[in-house]
């Protein structure tokens, strides 16, 4: 499972990239969504690579993300039992995580805070010099700072 975070804002985005970001449910800066990787998702990530960052999320970071930033419809927090139920459903399900979250009555987008201690000097460059693009398991470190 991968986590995708939108890093850059809305100003000056080309129309086709804007449509791709909409399909990924990344409407605003610092929003995060979960996906299982397939060819169509890979293509969308490559198209929007100058506005997002993504990588493989660990189980402990996923649990923290759902605990602290997961919301039910109506912007209500989750109880401990609900967090465990969501984690079990995500592990055993073959479908995309967003569908599982919606089926369980949760919002598929996680709203994050800006990272503590900020971004690197150059947001516009690709990882490891900057913040954008594929970063593998280093996404967990960024998510920890943003949760």
C-alpha positions as CSV (number, residue, x, y, z in Angstrom):
1,X,0.0,0.0,0.0
2,X,1.3,3.5,-0.8
3,X,0.6,6.9,0.6
4,X,0.3,9.9,-1.7
5,X,0.6,13.4,-0.4
6,X,0.0,16.6,-2.3
7,X,2.9,19.0,-1.6
8,X,2.3,22.0,-4.0
9,X,-0.7,24.2,-4.2
10,X,-3.3,25.0,-6.9
11,X,-1.9,28.1,-8.6
12,X,-0.6,27.6,-12.2
13,X,-1.5,23.9,-12.5
14,X,-2.1,22.7,-16.1
15,X,-5.6,21.5,-16.8
16,X,-4.7,17.8,-17.5
17,X,-2.6,17.6,-14.3
18,X,-5.4,19.3,-12.3
19,X,-7.8,16.6,-13.6
20,X,-5.3,13.8,-12.6
21,X,-5.0,15.3,-9.1
22,X,-8.8,15.3,-8.9
23,X,-9.0,11.7,-9.9
24,X,-6.5,10.9,-7.1
25,X,-8.7,12.9,-4.6
26,X,-5.8,15.4,-3.9
27,X,-7.8,18.6,-4.1
28,X,-5.6,20.6,-1.6
29,X,-2.1,21.0,-0.3
30,X,-1.2,18.5,2.6
31,X,-3.9,16.0,1.7
32,X,-3.0,12.4,1.8
33,X,-4.7,9.3,0.2
34,X,-3.9,5.6,0.2
35,X,-3.7,3.4,-2.9
36,X,-2.8,-0.1,-3.9
37,X,-0.4,0.2,-6.8
38,X,-1.6,-0.8,-10.3
39,X,-0.7,0.4,-13.8
40,X,-3.4,3.1,-14.0
41,X,-2.4,4.5,-10.5
42,X,1.3,4.4,-11.6
43,X,0.5,6.4,-14.7
44,X,-1.4,9.0,-12.7
45,X,1.4,9.3,-10.2
46,X,3.9,9.9,-13.0
47,X,1.7,12.6,-14.6
48,X,1.3,14.5,-11.3
49,X,4.9,13.9,-10.0
50,X,5.7,17.6,-10.0
51,X,3.0,18.3,-7.4
52,X,3.0,15.1,-5.2
53,X,5.2,12.7,-3.3
54,X,4.5,9.0,-2.6
55,X,6.0,5.9,-1.1
56,X,5.2,2.6,0.7
57,X,3.6,3.2,4.1
58,X,4.5,1.0,7.1
59,X,1.9,-0.6,9.3
60,X,2.7,1.5,12.4
61,X,2.6,4.7,10.4
62,X,-0.7,3.6,8.9
63,X,-2.1,2.9,12.3
64,X,-1.0,6.4,13.6
65,X,-2.5,8.0,10.5
66,X,-5.9,6.4,10.9
67,X,-5.9,7.0,14.7
68,X,-5.1,10.7,14.6
69,X,-6.3,11.9,11.2
70,X,-9.0,9.4,10.2
71,X,-12.5,10.9,10.3
72,X,-16.0,9.6,10.0
73,X,-18.5,11.3,7.8
74,X,-19.5,14.4,9.9
75,X,-15.9,15.0,10.9
76,X,-16.0,12.7,14.0
77,X,-13.0,11.0,15.4
78,X,-12.6,7.2,15.5
79,X,-12.6,5.1,18.7
80,X,-9.8,2.5,19.4
81,X,-12.1,-0.4,18.3
82,X,-13.0,1.3,15.1
83,X,-9.3,1.9,14.3
84,X,-8.5,-1.8,14.7
85,X,-11.5,-2.7,12.6
86,X,-10.4,-0.4,9.8
87,X,-6.8,-1.8,9.9
88,X,-8.1,-5.4,9.7
89,X,-10.4,-4.5,6.7
90,X,-7.5,-2.7,4.9
91,X,-5.2,-5.7,5.3
92,X,-7.6,-8.4,4.1
93,X,-9.3,-6.4,1.3
94,X,-8.2,-6.7,-2.3
95,X,-9.9,-3.5,-3.4
96,X,-8.5,0.0,-3.3
97,X,-8.2,1.4,0.3
98,X,-10.5,4.4,-0.6
99,X,-13.4,2.1,-1.4
100,X,-12.9,0.2,1.9
101,X,-12.8,3.5,3.9
102,X,-16.0,4.8,2.2
103,X,-17.7,1.5,2.8
104,X,-16.8,1.7,6.5
105,X,-18.2,5.3,6.7
106,X,-14.9,7.1,6.7
107,X,-13.5,9.9,4.6
108,X,-10.9,8.6,2.0
109,X,-8.7,11.7,2.4
110,X,-6.5,12.5,5.4
111,X,-5.9,16.1,6.1
112,X,-2.4,16.6,7.4
113,X,-0.6,19.5,9.0
114,X,2.6,21.1,7.4
115,X,5.6,19.0,8.5
116,X,7.2,20.0,11.8
117,X,10.6,21.6,11.1
118,X,9.4,22.3,7.6
119,X,10.3,21.1,4.2
120,X,13.8,21.0,2.7
121,X,15.1,24.1,1.0
122,X,13.7,23.2,-2.4
123,X,10.2,21.9,-2.6
124,X,10.2,22.0,-6.4
125,X,13.0,19.5,-6.8
126,X,12.6,15.8,-6.7
127,X,13.6,13.5,-3.8
128,X,16.3,13.3,-2.5
129,X,17.3,16.9,-3.3
130,X,13.8,18.2,-2.8
131,X,10.4,17.0,-1.7
132,X,8.6,15.8,-4.8
133,X,8.3,12.4,-6.5
134,X,8.8,8.8,-5.4
135,X,10.6,8.4,-2.0
136,X,10.0,4.8,-1.1
137,X,9.9,4.0,2.6
138,X,11.1,7.6,3.5
139,X,7.5,8.6,3.2
140,X,7.0,7.3,6.7
141,X,9.4,9.9,8.1
142,X,7.5,12.7,6.3
143,X,4.1,11.4,7.5
144,X,5.3,11.2,11.1
145,X,6.2,14.9,10.9
146,X,2.9,15.8,9.3
147,X,0.5,13.8,11.6
